[in-house]
Amino acid sequence: MLAGHLKRVFTGGPAGPAGATLAAALTDVTAGMKAVLTAPNLAAARAGLGLAIGSSVQAWSASLDALAALATTAFGRSLLTQADAPAALQTLGAVPTSRQVTAGAGLSGGGDLSADRSFALAGIATGTLLANTSAGPAAAAPIATTPAALLDAAFGATRGTVLVRAASGWSALALGASGYTLQSNGTDLVYAAASPGAGAVRNDTAQNPNAAAIAQALANVGALFQPQGRLTLTSGVPVLAGAVTAAAVVYYTPNGGDLALIGTGLATPPVPVVFAEVSQALSDATKSPGAAAAGNVYDLFAWLDGSTFRVTRGPAWSAGATAGSNTQRGSGAGSSALTRVGGVLVNAVAITNGPAAGFGVHVGTIATDAGGATVTFNPGTAAAGGGAAWIGFWNAFNREPVAVFVRDSNASWTYAGTAMRAADNSAGNRITFVSGAPESVVSAEYSVRVNPGATTAYGFIGIGLDSTTALAAGAVQAMFYPNSAGGQGTPLSPYRGAPGLGLHYLQALESSDSAGDTITFIGGSFMGFTAQLRF
């Protein structure tokens, strides 16, 4: 019917003139349809029909055509009905990135599961292992444990326990009774009374009546033993080859071995111990009675401070209930007095901050410099007025010879006095040394070119001990008598003797004849003052 109406309207057919309006021609059409037919454009017409693209109907899409062409499954279609993303992930069996894997005790690593993760054992201290030594549940996490702690946890911490392999496993063997020895019974290790085999020697009075003699012989090893250490002023150099001046530290270093002697008291002989080099600072007041002072003589003692080997400085020789000096040790409490135990010299009285009486073996003696609390080893030099020598330490064991040479480099000097004086009137023509034992022997020689000038004049030379005016006992006075005008000669004065304990010096001496003639002494290469001593 609508088609017929439209035909009449637009063609002017029998139902009405061609010029009739569209509205008049649609008198029998519904209002909704009239609105569609009279819509000004397609969008309005579609809206009138309820077919607005984007709100009433979906616009054509190639993607939707492609989806419509897919052969979907019921499972795939079910994903479209999930309430939210977590529900969809659960349906798919996926793990969300919020899930974490955490390293437990003793492990490192882990993290969220957005990627592959790994674990590693955490580091532990060197010398430890992972173990559970707690008294808690067997499933407790292992922790870093020392072997000692593990053994204690497994077998107990009783002193003297021995770990042995029995038939059923490892077990702890308790310490045997006093006097019992660890023996094999052919199957296991057991403690049992000692039963020596043929030819064995037991060191006890029950089976060896000479046990006491054997024990004494073992104790006497210390008395027969020569310690293998030396005092020195340079670390690691037991025998100095050159001068060391004003040293603030004295060392006791191995020499030909690493065994030393330590005291065991006033009733038993010293015994040998292995030692490494030790040092003794002259400023030390912790393991010595106090800091050293200038111009003093001290003894040094080897001893065991608990389990630590030390060499400690004793009091100054001048100290003690009976005061001493630089040539004589003091005595009594607070002194450096010595006594022999098993033939070895040890400290007779306790030393403050050091060994108890008899526990320190005397290893040497030092003399501090006059100008400071230091020690010097100087075997002499050539210098104007003489290059004085100073040997400031002495070893009780393993003494070595030292050749001392002093020279006055002045070309010449004169003296007209009849009394002995220091050569060239100088303390530089001197050799100073210290000795810790009275039996130490020193040899010396002094020689210088002498020119008396007159035929009847003559000059004397000699060596003094701790004196610049007197010839030493043990020295020979030498003279030169020219017997002709201008005659010159080189006399030699020798000395040999035991100067005694402590700090001493040998002095080159000279004098004129009884008439007081002026004598010329010629130095340089024509003069030399030598000595040989052991230090």
Phi and psi in degrees as a GROMACS rama.xvg file:
@    title "Ramachandran Plot"
@    xaxis  label "Phi"
@    yaxis  label "Psi"
@TYPE xy
-64.6084  -35.9589  LEU-2
-64.3634  -39.6622  ALA-3
-65.5463  -42.0062  GLY-4
-61.6124  -44.452  HIS-5
-64.9294  -36.1782  LEU-6
-64.3433  -42.1019  LYS-7
-66.3706  -38.9093  ARG-8
-64.9334  -46.3021  VAL-9
-89.2035  -12.841  PHE-10
-114.267  -10.1262  THR-11
68.7267  41.2178  GLY-12
-73.6713  -169.679  GLY-13
-62.1547  -21.6768  PRO-14
-77.4752  -12.1259  ALA-15
174.45  164.699  GLY-16
-67.5754  154.314  PRO-17
-64.7566  -20.6943  ALA-18
-89.5828  2.53441  GLY-19
-62.8071  151.712  ALA-20
-77.2595  157.613  THR-21
-65.1271  -36.5863  LEU-22
-64.8311  -40.3718  ALA-23
-68.3224  -30.7524  ALA-24
-76.8467  -13.3921  ALA-25
-106.65  33.7152  LEU-26
-65.1483  -26.3157  THR-27
-101.638  13.0963  ASP-28
-101.564  148.324  VAL-29
-65.4605  157.996  THR-30
-62.1084  -40.4388  ALA-31
-62.9048  -39.3496  GLY-32
-72.032  -35.4381  MET-33
-60.0986  -39.4366  LYS-34
-64.6058  -33.9029  ALA-35
-69.0592  -44.2415  VAL-36
-71.3201  -25.1342  LEU-37
-101.452  7.76526  THR-38
-62.3001  141.536  ALA-39
-72.6126  -20.0305  PRO-40
-156.441  176.094  ASN-41
-66.323  -39.5131  LEU-42
-60.473  -41.6948  ALA-43
-68.5615  -38.2064  ALA-44
-63.5098  -44.294  ALA-45
-64.2731  -37.1326  ARG-46
-64.2492  -39.6291  ALA-47
-64.4615  -30.7563  GLY-48
-84.7559  -3.81473  LEU-49
74.9825  27.9197  GLY-50
-120.94  37.2226  LEU-51
-67.043  124.687  ALA-52
-69.7058  131.054  ILE-53
97.7397  -23.9582  GLY-54
-120.367  -39.7034  SER-55
-101.028  -35.4589  SER-56
-134.2  153.32  VAL-57
-77.848  132.235  GLN-58
-65.8011  155.158  ALA-59
-62.4585  138.122  TRP-60
-140.866  131.515  SER-61
-65.9544  -32.2777  ALA-62
-65.4321  -41.262  SER-63
-66.5396  -36.2581  LEU-64
-61.0598  -39.4764  ASP-65
-66.7907  -41.0136  ALA-66
-63.9373  -39.593  LEU-67
-64.5833  -27.6897  ALA-68
-80.0485  -13.1453  ALA-69
-69.9981  148.803  LEU-70
-94.9813  86.9152  ALA-71
-76.0805  161.58  THR-72
-113.227  166.798  THR-73
-63.287  -37.2483  ALA-74
-66.015  -42.3063  PHE-75
-62.6395  -44.2613  GLY-76
-65.0526  -27.6463  ARG-77
-69.0309  -27.7366  SER-78
-62.7708  -28.5963  LEU-79
-73.2611  -11.409  LEU-80
-103.519  4.40199  THR-81
-67.7545  146.742  GLN-82
-71.0124  -36.8685  ALA-83
-157.716  179.506  ASP-84
-62.698  -46.8358  ALA-85
-56.254  -38.4415  PRO-86
-65.6136  -38.7354  ALA-87
-66.3952  -41.5115  ALA-88
-61.3118  -39.4623  LEU-89
-65.1682  -41.2722  GLN-90
-62.1438  -36.418  THR-91
-79.2258  -12.9896  LEU-92
78.8218  18.1277  GLY-93
-87.1396  150.266  ALA-94
-101.425  127.508  VAL-95
-67.4647  153.6  PRO-96
-67.7103  -12.5326  THR-97
-73.7827  -13.414  SER-98
-74.285  133.88  ARG-99
-119.933  149.039  GLN-100
-115.682  124.424  VAL-101
-111.232  135.809  THR-102
-70.6782  132.106  ALA-103
-85.3658  -171.522  GLY-104
-58.8264  132.532  ALA-105
83.7083  1.97616  GLY-106
-121.019  160.118  LEU-107
-134.83  154.83  SER-108
116.849  -156.966  GLY-109
90.8021  -165.776  GLY-110
136.28  -171.968  GLY-111
-72.6341  164.036  ASP-112
-96.7358  27.0871  LEU-113
-74.8059  -11.0151  SER-114
-149.05  171.443  ALA-115
-65.2721  137.791  ASP-116
-123.284  156.401  ARG-117
-136.152  163.009  SER-118
-124.428  151.349  PHE-119
-141.191  153.875  ALA-120
-66.9125  134.261  LEU-121
-69.5115  150.414  ALA-122
-66.2741  147.823  GLY-123
-130.546  163.716  ILE-124
-63.5403  149.76  ALA-125
-59.4825  137.988  THR-126
84.738  8.73466  GLY-127
-119.839  168.059  THR-128
-141.686  161.867  LEU-129
-81.9883  123.992  LEU-130
-157.043  160.146  ALA-131
-108.956  103.799  ASN-132
-108.188  11.3936  THR-133
-75.1937  164.101  SER-134
-91.5914  7.1712  ALA-135
-84.762  -155.796  GLY-136
-64.3488  154.092  PRO-137
-65.1165  -21.8288  ALA-138
-87.8374  8.47339  ALA-139
-59.8663  145.071  ALA-140
-66.4053  140.39  ALA-141
-71.8486  151.082  PRO-142
-132.068  167.073  ILE-143
-61.6302  126.331  ALA-144
-138.474  137.188  THR-145
-75.5325  152.965  THR-146
-56.4242  -36.7902  PRO-147
-63.589  -42.8256  ALA-148
-66.2057  -37.4409  ALA-149
-65.5271  -44.4901  LEU-150
-63.9253  -40.9339  LEU-151
-61.8307  -41.1956  ASP-152
-66.9928  -36.5269  ALA-153
-82.3584  -36.8867  ALA-154
-124.065  -1.24656  PHE-155
98.0364  161.035  GLY-156
-111.791  24.3789  ALA-157
-73.1401  129.436  THR-158
-60.4087  138.241  ARG-159
88.2943  -3.27033  GLY-160
-65.8083  139.81  THR-161
-115.061  133.091  VAL-162
-88.3594  121.604  LEU-163
-130.219  157.537  VAL-164
-98.4642  108.443  ARG-165
-91.8846  -173.697  ALA-166
-63.2956  -38.6025  ALA-167
-98.6604  -0.0216989  SER-168
147.545  -172.524  GLY-169
-77.7501  142.945  TRP-170
-148.916  165.085  SER-171
-94.5786  125.51  ALA-172
-100.508  117.62  LEU-173
-67.1582  153.805  ALA-174
-59.4761  135.728  LEU-175
-76.3366  172.255  GLY-176
-65.971  158.178  ALA-177
-56.2101  130.047  SER-178
91.5278  -13.0291  GLY-179
-79.7811  153.437  TYR-180
-120.487  156.277  THR-181
-80.9909  120.097  LEU-182
-131.886  164.431  GLN-183
-100.916  133.681  SER-184
-99.8795  14.7832  ASN-185
96.9516  -20.4359  GLY-186
-122.704  -46.7714  THR-187
-133.748  170.341  ASP-188
-89.3856  134.979  LEU-189
-141.828  158.133  VAL-190
-91.3444  133.677  TYR-191
-153.351  162.597  ALA-192
-59.4928  138.161  ALA-193
-61.0305  137.713  ALA-194
-142.198  87.3549  SER-195
-65.4139  149.391  PRO-196
-82.1914  -171.826  GLY-197
-61.0266  131.381  ALA-198
84.7734  -7.36578  GLY-199
-74.9735  150.196  ALA-200
-117.381  119.729  VAL-201
-90.1152  134.101  ARG-202
-97.2185  58.9024  ASN-203
-145.851  155.202  ASP-204
-67.2514  -18.6673  THR-205
-67.8253  -39.3123  ALA-206
-116.94  -8.57589  GLN-207
-136.726  100.577  ASN-208
-63.7073  -13.8217  PRO-209
-95.2005  14.6148  ASN-210
-58.534  -41.5568  ALA-211
-62.8215  -40.3997  ALA-212
-66.4728  -38.4352  ALA-213
-65.1139  -43.6462  ILE-214
-60.2755  -40.8649  ALA-215
-66.5417  -37.8123  GLN-216
-63.8059  -40.4547  ALA-217
-63.8487  -39.9057  LEU-218
-65.1528  -33.3159  ALA-219
-74.8405  -8.56709  ASN-220
-57.1005  -38.4244  VAL-221
-61.9116  -40.1581  GLY-222
-68.684  -28.1156  ALA-223
-90.0765  -9.61039  LEU-224
-86.093  136.726  PHE-225
-96.1405  113.903  GLN-226
-58.2702  150.416  PRO-227
-112.361  46.514  GLN-228
-135.025  159.381  GLY-229
-140.517  145.57  ARG-230
-73.8817  140.998  LEU-231
-153.55  168.738  THR-232
-107.625  -1.00314  LEU-233
-128.158  126.272  THR-234
-56.6047  130.827  SER-235
76.9401  3.78097  GLY-236
-119.512  93.3431  VAL-237
-67.1726  -30.6425  PRO-238
-123.434  113.184  VAL-239
-72.8079  140.544  LEU-240
-106.382  -12.5802  ALA-241
-144.61  176.403  GLY-242
-68.499  142.374  ALA-243
-132.551  116.867  VAL-244
-109.277  144.084  THR-245
51.462  48.5103  ALA-246
-74.5066  135.233  ALA-247
-95.9248  -6.17564  ALA-248
-133.287  138.037  VAL-249
-110.57  136.164  VAL-250
-110.783  149.565  TYR-251
-118.869  110.49  TYR-252
-123.541  149.688  THR-253
-59.6061  145.328  PRO-254
-144.265  100.329  ASN-255
79.9089  10.977  GLY-256
159.737  176.684  GLY-257
-126.387  35.1124  ASP-258
-109.533  135.254  LEU-259
-127.047  168.714  ALA-260
-106.237  139.655  LEU-261
-127.326  148.608  ILE-262
-76.6061  157.579  GLY-263
-124.648  15.5637  THR-264
118.289  -177.955  GLY-265
-86.7959  -7.23311  LEU-266
-105.968  -17.3973  ALA-267
-128.529  148.848  THR-268
-68.1205  158.319  PRO-269
-63.2886  160.362  PRO-270
-129.493  154.337  VAL-271
-80.4049  148.895  PRO-272
-140.829  153.826  VAL-273
-79.5197  138.559  VAL-274
-141.472  161.053  PHE-275
-117.42  164.432  ALA-276
-53.518  137.627  GLU-277
-127.723  159.629  VAL-278
-123.385  157.182  SER-279
-135.528  104.846  GLN-280
-73.1885  134.45  ALA-281
-69.5665  -12.4615  LEU-282
-90.8444  -5.68099  SER-283
-66.7752  133.543  ASP-284
-128.729  12.5684  ALA-285
-94.0816  -43.4409  THR-286
-115.255  23.9329  LYS-287
-144.525  161.465  SER-288
-59.0206  -30.4463  PRO-289
178.006  173.111  GLY-290
-63.965  146.516  ALA-291
-68.8869  154.189  ALA-292
-117.402  156.203  ALA-293
-64.9004  145.994  ALA-294
68.9466  34.2439  GLY-295
-129.081  162.934  ASN-296
-113.011  136.372  VAL-297
-136.027  149.487  TYR-298
-99.0232  154.367  ASP-299
-121.286  142.4  LEU-300
-128.719  134.708  PHE-301
-91.7233  134.363  ALA-302
-157.984  169.751  TRP-303
-108.853  112.63  LEU-304
-93.8005  91.0268  ASP-305
69.9678  -110.675  GLY-306
-111.107  8.45086  SER-307
-102.706  124.786  THR-308
-77.0403  130.965  PHE-309
-136.357  159.092  ARG-310
-122.757  118.521  VAL-311
-115.368  142.988  THR-312
-83.7834  132.892  ARG-313
-83.0803  -174.677  GLY-314
-66.7806  161.608  PRO-315
-60.1873  148.053  ALA-316
-57.1475  -27.2454  TRP-317
-73.7347  -13.5168  SER-318
-85.5259  164.551  ALA-319
131.111  163.656  GLY-320
-57.0309  -39.4758  ALA-321
-108.022  112.693  THR-322
-64.3593  148.624  ALA-323
-112.89  -154.043  GLY-324
-154.479  -174.16  SER-325
-74.0463  -3.90856  ASN-326
-123.44  11.6126  THR-327
-159.572  124.072  GLN-328
-66.0311  143.265  ARG-329
-69.7184  176.778  GLY-330
-140.32  165.738  SER-331
82.2123  -173.432  GLY-332
-54.869  138.013  ALA-333
80.1917  9.15996  GLY-334
-105.645  177.158  SER-335
-104.813  29.845  SER-336
-61.1044  145.892  ALA-337
-114.845  155.801  LEU-338
-146.802  158.407  THR-339
-98.5348  133.653  ARG-340
-129.088  117.977  VAL-341
62.1269  28.5443  GLY-342
84.8847  -0.810006  GLY-343
-109.983  136.86  VAL-344
-76.9412  126.181  LEU-345
-130.686  169.123  VAL-346
-69.8224  127.394  ASN-347
-76.6813  -25.2786  ALA-348
-130.233  159.722  VAL-349
-62.9827  144.648  ALA-350
-109.119  127.126  ILE-351
-55.997  129.938  THR-352
65.6342  10.31  ASN-353
-132.509  -152.357  GLY-354
-72.4798  148.333  PRO-355
-68.9165  166.611  ALA-356
-53.6819  128.342  ALA-357
85.3694  -5.22492  GLY-358
-99.2494  -4.14358  PHE-359
-112.222  122.324  GLY-360
-87.8583  128.992  VAL-361
-69.7178  116.88  HIS-362
-109.374  -7.15345  VAL-363
164.527  179.546  GLY-364
-137.649  145.041  THR-365
-128.408  156.112  ILE-366
-125.17  120.714  ALA-367
-75.7732  153.593  THR-368
-65.0495  151.463  ASP-369
-64.2591  -28.3492  ALA-370
-94.9432  1.77808  GLY-371
175.472  167.109  GLY-372
-81.6819  62.9831  ALA-373
-134.57  170.477  THR-374
-125.926  139.715  VAL-375
-125.181  141.17  THR-376
-122.374  109.035  PHE-377
-138.801  105.743  ASN-378
-78.2638  14.1676  PRO-379
103.693  155.255  GLY-380
-143.891  178.481  THR-381
-100.73  127.759  ALA-382
-157.379  157.884  ALA-383
-61.3727  125.16  ALA-384
82.6156  1.921  GLY-385
99.077  136.443  GLY-386
-98.7206  87.5608  GLY-387
-54.4861  144.249  ALA-388
-99.6021  148.58  ALA-389
-145.344  114.927  TRP-390
-109.717  98.3865  ILE-391
-93.3387  9.20854  GLY-392
-146.346  158.485  PHE-393
-143.009  136.113  TRP-394
-99.5617  136.617  ASN-395
-74.0711  -26.8759  ALA-396
-130.303  154.239  PHE-397
58.0658  41.0286  ASN-398
-66.9207  143.547  ARG-399
-120.26  147.558  GLU-400
-72.9019  147.495  PRO-401
-131.136  131.298  VAL-402
-92.6162  117.521  ALA-403
-103.488  136.367  VAL-404
-141.742  122.777  PHE-405
-119.119  134.337  VAL-406
-132.808  138.196  ARG-407
-94.2165  113.567  ASP-408
-83.3737  -2.24751  SER-409
-61.4793  140.273  ASN-410
-62.6604  -41.589  ALA-411
-168.243  166.19  SER-412
-155.955  164.278  TRP-413
-126.42  156.678  THR-414
-153.084  134.265  TYR-415
-117.318  6.50154  ALA-416
-81.4522  147.119  GLY-417
-85.0142  -15.9849  THR-418
-89.4572  146.276  ALA-419
-63.451  143.478  MET-420
-143.49  170.838  ARG-421
-63.219  138.423  ALA-422
-54.6785  133.204  ALA-423
57.3417  18.7915  ASP-424
53.7174  41.7315  ASN-425
-136.438  135.032  SER-426
-74.6964  -5.29473  ALA-427
-70.5296  -20.4339  GLY-428
-91.2775  63.0407  ASN-429
-144.478  149.567  ARG-430
-125.254  114.868  ILE-431
-108.316  141.012  THR-432
-154.743  162.608  PHE-433
-123.212  147.637  VAL-434
-137.146  133.267  SER-435
-93.0814  -2.42863  GLY-436
-136.935  142.913  ALA-437
-71.6664  -16.9954  PRO-438
-86.1088  -3.9725  GLU-439
-63.6148  130.197  SER-440
-105.798  140.276  VAL-441
-124.361  138.472  VAL-442
-117.474  140.504  SER-443
-148.133  157.156  ALA-444
-142.34  139.642  GLU-445
-126.058  129.215  TYR-446
-139.485  140.666  SER-447
-153.916  147.028  VAL-448
-72.8886  131.93  ARG-449
-118.435  133.489  VAL-450
-125.868  95.8143  ASN-451
-68.3206  -23.3488  PRO-452
86.6492  -71.1216  GLY-453
-82.6299  155.917  ALA-454
-62.0729  -36.812  THR-455
-94.4855  -2.06749  THR-456
-86.8758  156.656  ALA-457
-154.221  155.333  TYR-458
-122.41  152.142  GLY-459
-115.108  150.425  PHE-460
-136.286  161.075  ILE-461
-169.662  -173.273  GLY-462
-130.552  129.201  ILE-463
-105.734  150.04  GLY-464
-108.862  114.513  LEU-465
55.017  30.0571  ASP-466
-151.608  145.134  SER-467
-105.895  6.43777  THR-468
-130.365  -9.8656  THR-469
-130.183  140.797  ALA-470
-69.535  137.076  LEU-471
-74.0124  147.596  ALA-472
-64.6459  131.807  ALA-473
97.266  -4.15057  GLY-474
-106.151  151.107  ALA-475
-111.325  125.289  VAL-476
-76.1122  132.174  GLN-477
-114.905  149.853  ALA-478
-138.367  160.885  MET-479
-128.423  125.046  PHE-480
-118.756  112.141  TYR-481
-70.3732  -34.3642  PRO-482
63.24  8.92963  ASN-483
-161.531  148.851  SER-484
-62.9469  135.02  ALA-485
79.2081  1.52799  GLY-486
-69.737  142.25  GLY-487
-129.117  151.683  GLN-488
-151.691  167.987  GLY-489
-125.829  84.9475  THR-490
-70.9993  162.174  PRO-491
-133.117  128.682  LEU-492
-109.683  118.393  SER-493
-95.9536  158.841  PRO-494
-142.208  139.674  TYR-495
-149.425  126.121  ARG-496
-176.033  175.74  GLY-497
-108.533  99.8096  ALA-498
-62.1859  -25.3326  PRO-499
106.656  -174.958  GLY-500
-67.8897  150.332  LEU-501
86.8807  -153.284  GLY-502
-92.2407  125.73  LEU-503
-140.908  165.609  HIS-504
-141.933  149.581  TYR-505
-105.775  134.711  LEU-506
-122.212  130.158  GLN-507
-71.6426  131.741  ALA-508
-120.202  162.948  LEU-509
-156.163  157.355  GLU-510
-160.235  166.49  SER-511
-95.2082  -177.666  SER-512
-77.4201  179.505  ASP-513
-66.0172  -20.2808  SER-514
-85.6479  -7.38192  ALA-515
73.9826  31.6701  GLY-516
-67.8928  150.805  ASP-517
-78.1537  120.752  THR-518
-109.168  134.789  ILE-519
-100.318  128.757  THR-520
-110.09  132.54  PHE-521
-107.916  120.991  ILE-522
-93.9509  -147.478  GLY-523
66.2899  -134.805  GLY-524
-70.7228  -6.98361  SER-525
-93.47  4.73424  PHE-526
-130.403  139.557  MET-527
-159.275  138.652  GLY-528
-124.831  110.88  PHE-529
-119.497  156.363  THR-530
-152.286  152.064  ALA-531
-128.192  122.418  GLN-532
-140.089  169.884  LEU-533
-114.21  133.241  ARG-534
